[in-house]
Amino acid sequence: MKHYDESCTNHVNHCFKPFISPNPITSFNPIQISPTIDKSAFVSPFTSVIGDVVLRKNVYVAPLVSIRADEGTPFYIGSNTNLQDGVILHGLLNKLVEVKGKDYSIYISKDVSVAHGALIHGPCYIGKKVFVGFKTIVYDAIVESGVFIANNAVVTNGVHIAKNRFVPPGAYIDSQKKADSLSRVPADNKEFAREVQRVNQEFPAAYNLLFGDSRCSCGMAYNNSPE
């Protein structure tokens, strides 16, 4: 695992400091913790990763994503998860979910796709191989593995979505009764989610190769190899 704040200390001109940083010191979060980002992950320029955030292997973070653990904290994003353009992650203070004996504001498991413009707001748990659709809101919810949340849906109010359920486009799931009535994910949506995962799992290595392994103070990546 790699701490980007350490690279900023050692290489002042080659860092993500304006975009990847510890949380600010506040009365409710007085200890600064920096993100922990696996070296195989890719975080795009013009993206914010702030506070106690863990990005595991081969995570892809697209441009204009905001991962801000400055109020609710910590966040965990599992291996092979992709956060697409414009995704926002934030959490409420002291509102947590427990996973394997540890508390999190947001826990996103492995092989998850969060599509363009979606908002995931803690307290929230997202299981493995979940698809969170375009401009969807997931807030104060437990979403089990294999769920497909279609575009413009809202999942909230402490609901628990069972495994392999389908949340239709534009649905507003704000009661357990609504959550329990959801049908299983149709075959074509399962295939769509698999294809999104297949494509996005190639992006971290490809973008790391394209951009290079050094970072300037503005957050742009470049190749620092000697000529």
N, C-alpha and C positions, 0 to 999 in steps of 0.2 A: 504494500500500500504506500501511497505517496502523499505527503503533506505539502500543498502548494505554498503555504506560508514559509516553509523552510527554504524553498527555492528562491522566494522573493528576498529573503535575508541574504542568501549567498550570491545571488545574481540580480542586482537591483534593476538592471535594464531589461531583464529577460523574464518577466513575470506577468501574472494575471492579477496583480494586486488590486486594481480597481474593480475587478469583477469577482474574484474568488478571495474571500476574506473571512476572518473571524467575525462573530456577532459583535455589535457595539455593546459597550458596558451600560447596563440599565439597572434600576432598582430591582427588577424582577429577574434579570439574567446578568448577575454581576461578574461572572467568570467568562472570559473569552475562550471559545473553542473554534478551531479552524476546520474546514472541510477535510475529509480523508477521501482521496480519489485514486482509484486503482490506475496504474500506469497504462493499462490497456483500454481504459475508458477514453472518450473524446468529448470535451466540452467546447462548444463553438464559441467564437468571439461574439461579443455583444450579449453575453449571457451572464446572469448573476448567480453565484453559489455562495451563500453566506451562512456561517455558523456551523453547528454540529450536524453535518450532513455526511453520510457515507454513500459513495458511489462505487459499486462493486465492478467486477470484471466485465468488460465489453459493453458498458453502458454508453448509450449515445444521447447526447444533449444537443438539440438543434439550436439555431440562433433565436435570440429574443426570449429565451426561457428564464423564468425567475424562480429560484429555489432558495427561499428566504426563511431560515430557521432562527429568526431574531426574537420571536415571541414564543409561539409553540415550538418545542424542541425535545428530542432530536428527530431527524429524518433519516430513513434508510431506503436506498434504492438498490434492488437486487440485480444480479448478473443478467446481461442480455436485455435489459429493459431499455426502451427508447422513449424519450420525452421530446415530442415534436415541436415545431415552431410555435412560439407564443404560449406554451404551457406555463401555468402558474402553480407553485406549491407554497402554501403558507399554513400556519396553524394557530389555534387559540391557546392562550396561556393556561397551563396546568390542566388541559383537557387531553387525555392520553388513552392509548390502546395498549394492552399488554400482549406481547408476542414472545413466546419462549422465555417467560420470566423477566422480561425487560420491558420498560415503558417507552413508548414512542408517540410523538405527535402525528407523524405520518410514517407508515410502513408500506412500502411497495415491494412485492416479492419479485422473483425472477421471471423473465420472458414476458413482461408486461409491455403493451403498447398504449401510450397516451397520445392521442391524436391532436392535431393542430387546434390551438386555442382553448383547450380544456383547462378547467380549474379543479384541483384536488386540494381540499382544505381540511386540515386536521381539527379534531381527532378523526383518523381514517386508517383503515386497513384495506389493502388491495392484494388479493391472492395471486398465485402464479397463473400465467397465461391468460390474464384478463385483457380485454380490449376496452379502452375508454374512448368513446367517440368524439368527433369534432364538436367543439364548443359545449361539451358536457360539463356539468357540475356534480362533483361528488364531495359531500360535506357531512361530517358526523355520521359515518356509515362503516359497516363491515361488508366487504365484497369478497366472496369466496372464489376459489380457483375456477377458471374456465368461463367466467361470466362475460357476456358481450353487452356493453352499454352503447346503444346507437347514438347518433348525433343529436345534439340539443336536448338530451335528457337531463333530469335532475334526480339525484339519489341523496336523500337527506333524512334528518330527524331521527337518527339513531337506528335506522333500519339495518337488517341483516339479510343480504342477498345470498341465497344458497348456491351451491356449485352448479356451473353449466346452465345458468338461467339467462334469458334474453330480455333486456330492457329495451322496448321499442323506441323508435325515433320520437323525440318530443315528450316522452312519458315523464310524469312527475310522481316519483315513488317516495312518499313521505309518511307511509304507515306500514306496519308489519303485515297487515292484511293485504295491501297492494303487493308487497314484496313476495308474499307466499303464493300469490296467484300467478306469478310470472311463469311462462312456458319455458321449455328448454331451447337452447340455441339452435336455430336452423342450420342445416348442413352448409348452405352457401355462405352464411356468416362465419362459421367455423373456418372455412377455407380462406375467406378474406382475411381473417385474423392471422392465420398461419402465413399467408403471403406477406402481410405487413411485417411480421416478425422476420421472415426470411430475408427480406430486403434490408431492413434496418440493422440486422446483426452484422452485415458487411460494412456498414458505414464507419464504425470506430477505427478499424484498421486502415480503411481506405482514406479517411480524412487525416489521420495521423501521418500517413505516408505523404499525402498531398501537401499538407500545411507545414510539416516539419516539427521538431521536438523542442523548439525554443519559443519563448513568448516575449514580446515587447511590453512596455508599461501600459500600452493602450489595450492589451488583451489579444492582439493579432499574433498568430503563430507564423513562424518562418523557419527556414532551414539555416542553421548556424554552422554548417560544415565548412572547414577551411577550403579555399580554392586550390 
